[in-house]
Amino acid sequence: MSQNVYAHCPAYETPGFSVRLVQPEDAADLLICYADPRARRFFNSDNCNYGFACDTLPQMRACIAQWLQEYQNGCFVRFSIISRESGRAAGTIEMFHKPELDEGEHRYGILRIDLAAEWEKREWLCELLALSCREFFSAFGVTHILTKAIPEAKERVCALKAAGFSPLKERPVLSYGDYWIAGREKE
């Protein structure tokens, strides 16, 4: 791990997005994502202590406050995905190392990408997955990234295949289904 992401949270840029630690002022934009049942069906809330359904601005603000507390506790980083064109949040990315999945030299991280329905497109997902694969192996000290995509998430499944992820066949420790895995390229 090049630096401790919980001591100093990095920010990233892609052609379409700025990706940085979620902030309370993102609440109104993120409510569009988290209040939309079309978007929520693709979210990964496996093993979460609270749901991601926010139907009001106070609920969204409380959710962001919880995410920031989890960040302060070193549990996970929840990044806002900001459209560079509009300056508005299109959704979030969460990433964390999950040590209980580790086996020998293999260290596993969980990636969650929550996008508003209008952004759930292969091109945007490919851009975010490329960023994740380029930056998160090192930033989180993992050798493999796991992420969920239900079969109905056609755009997401296409993007995962294009990004080099493959369906997770064996799940000895991970008890949830519909996961995809990518491993760090050998340097």
C-alpha positions as CSV (number, residue, x, y, z in Angstrom):
1,M,0.0,0.0,0.0
2,S,1.6,3.2,-1.1
3,Q,-0.1,5.4,1.5
4,N,-2.7,5.0,4.1
5,V,-6.0,6.0,2.4
6,Y,-7.6,6.5,5.8
7,A,-5.0,9.1,6.8
8,H,-5.2,10.9,3.5
9,C,-7.9,10.1,1.1
10,P,-6.8,10.3,-2.5
11,A,-8.8,11.9,-5.3
12,Y,-8.8,10.7,-8.9
13,E,-9.6,12.0,-12.3
14,T,-10.9,10.2,-15.4
15,P,-11.9,11.8,-18.7
16,G,-15.5,11.9,-17.5
17,F,-15.3,12.1,-13.7
18,S,-13.6,13.4,-10.6
19,V,-13.7,10.8,-7.9
20,R,-13.1,12.0,-4.3
21,L,-14.2,11.3,-0.7
22,V,-18.0,11.7,-0.3
23,Q,-19.0,15.0,1.2
24,P,-22.2,16.2,3.0
25,E,-22.8,18.7,0.2
26,D,-23.2,15.8,-2.2
27,A,-26.5,14.8,-0.6
28,A,-29.0,16.4,-3.0
29,D,-27.2,15.0,-6.1
30,L,-26.8,11.5,-4.5
31,L,-30.5,11.4,-3.5
32,I,-31.3,11.2,-7.2
33,C,-29.3,8.0,-7.3
34,Y,-30.3,6.4,-4.0
35,A,-34.0,7.2,-4.2
36,D,-34.4,5.6,-7.6
37,P,-35.6,2.0,-7.5
38,R,-34.2,1.5,-11.1
39,A,-30.7,2.3,-9.8
40,R,-31.0,0.6,-6.4
41,R,-31.6,-2.8,-7.9
42,F,-28.0,-2.9,-9.0
43,F,-26.5,-1.8,-5.7
44,N,-24.5,-4.2,-3.6
45,S,-25.6,-4.1,0.0
46,D,-24.3,-7.6,0.9
47,N,-23.1,-7.7,4.5
48,C,-24.1,-4.1,5.2
49,N,-25.6,-3.1,8.5
50,Y,-27.8,-0.5,6.9
51,G,-29.6,-0.2,3.6
52,F,-28.9,2.1,0.7
53,A,-32.5,3.2,0.1
54,C,-32.8,6.9,0.8
55,D,-36.1,8.5,-0.1
56,T,-35.5,11.9,1.6
57,L,-32.7,14.4,1.9
58,P,-32.4,13.9,5.7
59,Q,-32.0,10.1,5.1
60,M,-29.3,10.8,2.4
61,R,-27.5,13.2,4.8
62,A,-27.6,10.5,7.5
63,C,-26.3,7.9,5.2
64,I,-23.4,10.2,4.1
65,A,-22.6,10.9,7.8
66,Q,-22.5,7.1,8.4
67,W,-20.2,6.6,5.4
68,L,-17.9,9.3,6.7
69,Q,-17.9,7.8,10.2
70,E,-17.0,4.4,8.7
71,Y,-14.1,6.1,6.8
72,Q,-12.9,7.7,10.0
73,N,-13.0,4.2,11.6
74,G,-10.9,2.8,8.8
75,C,-13.6,0.5,7.5
76,F,-14.1,1.6,3.9
77,V,-13.8,4.6,1.6
78,R,-16.9,5.9,-0.1
79,F,-16.0,8.1,-3.0
80,S,-18.4,10.5,-4.8
81,I,-18.3,10.2,-8.6
82,I,-18.6,13.7,-9.9
83,S,-19.4,14.3,-13.6
84,R,-16.8,16.6,-15.0
85,E,-19.3,18.0,-17.4
86,S,-22.1,18.9,-15.0
87,G,-20.3,19.1,-11.7
88,R,-23.0,16.9,-10.1
89,A,-22.6,13.6,-8.3
90,A,-23.6,10.6,-10.5
91,G,-23.2,8.1,-7.7
92,T,-20.5,6.6,-5.5
93,I,-17.7,4.0,-5.4
94,E,-16.9,2.2,-2.2
95,M,-13.7,0.2,-1.7
96,F,-12.2,-1.7,1.2
97,H,-9.8,-4.6,2.0
98,K,-11.7,-7.5,3.5
99,P,-9.0,-9.4,5.5
100,E,-11.3,-12.3,6.4
101,L,-11.3,-13.4,2.8
102,D,-7.5,-13.4,2.5
103,E,-5.7,-16.7,1.7
104,G,-1.9,-16.8,1.9
105,E,-0.5,-14.0,-0.3
106,H,-3.9,-13.3,-1.8
107,R,-5.5,-10.2,-0.4
108,Y,-9.1,-9.4,-1.4
109,G,-10.9,-6.1,-1.7
110,I,-14.6,-5.4,-2.2
111,L,-15.6,-2.7,-4.8
112,R,-19.1,-1.2,-4.9
113,I,-20.2,1.1,-7.6
114,D,-23.6,2.8,-7.2
115,L,-24.8,4.9,-10.1
116,A,-27.9,6.9,-10.9
117,A,-29.9,5.0,-13.6
118,E,-28.9,7.5,-16.3
119,W,-25.2,6.7,-15.7
120,E,-25.6,2.9,-15.6
121,K,-24.0,2.6,-19.1
122,R,-21.2,0.4,-20.3
123,E,-19.0,3.3,-21.3
124,W,-19.2,5.0,-17.9
125,L,-18.8,1.7,-16.0
126,C,-15.7,0.8,-18.1
127,E,-14.2,4.2,-17.2
128,L,-14.8,3.7,-13.5
129,L,-13.6,0.1,-13.5
130,A,-10.4,1.1,-15.4
131,L,-9.8,3.7,-12.6
132,S,-10.5,1.1,-9.9
133,C,-8.1,-1.4,-11.4
134,R,-5.4,1.2,-12.1
135,E,-5.5,2.7,-8.6
136,F,-7.2,0.5,-6.0
137,F,-4.9,-2.6,-5.9
138,S,-2.1,-0.4,-4.7
139,A,-4.1,2.1,-2.7
140,F,-5.9,-0.7,-0.7
141,G,-3.0,-3.2,-0.7
142,V,-5.0,-6.0,-2.4
143,T,-4.2,-8.5,-5.0
144,H,-7.8,-9.2,-6.1
145,I,-10.9,-7.0,-6.4
146,L,-14.4,-8.5,-6.1
147,T,-17.5,-6.7,-7.2
148,K,-21.1,-7.7,-7.6
149,A,-23.2,-7.7,-10.8
150,I,-26.6,-9.4,-10.9
151,P,-27.3,-11.1,-14.3
152,E,-30.0,-8.4,-15.1
153,A,-27.3,-5.7,-15.0
154,K,-26.4,-6.2,-18.6
155,E,-24.4,-2.9,-19.0
156,R,-22.4,-3.7,-15.9
157,V,-21.7,-7.3,-16.9
158,C,-20.4,-6.1,-20.3
159,A,-18.2,-3.5,-18.6
160,L,-16.8,-6.1,-16.2
161,K,-15.9,-8.4,-19.0
162,A,-14.3,-5.6,-20.9
163,A,-12.3,-4.6,-17.8
164,G,-10.9,-8.1,-17.4
165,F,-13.2,-9.3,-14.6
166,S,-14.5,-12.9,-14.6
167,P,-17.3,-14.5,-12.7
168,L,-16.3,-15.8,-9.3
169,K,-16.8,-19.6,-9.6
170,E,-15.7,-20.8,-6.2
171,R,-16.9,-19.0,-3.1
172,P,-15.4,-20.8,-0.1
173,V,-15.5,-17.7,2.2
174,L,-17.7,-15.3,0.3
175,S,-21.3,-16.5,0.9
176,Y,-23.0,-14.2,-1.5
177,G,-23.6,-14.8,-5.2
178,D,-23.2,-12.9,-8.5
179,Y,-19.6,-11.7,-7.8
180,W,-16.9,-11.0,-10.4
181,I,-13.1,-11.0,-9.7
182,A,-10.1,-9.3,-11.2
183,G,-6.5,-9.9,-10.1
184,R,-3.6,-7.5,-10.1
185,E,-1.4,-7.7,-13.2
186,K,2.1,-9.1,-12.4
187,E,4.7,-6.3,-12.5
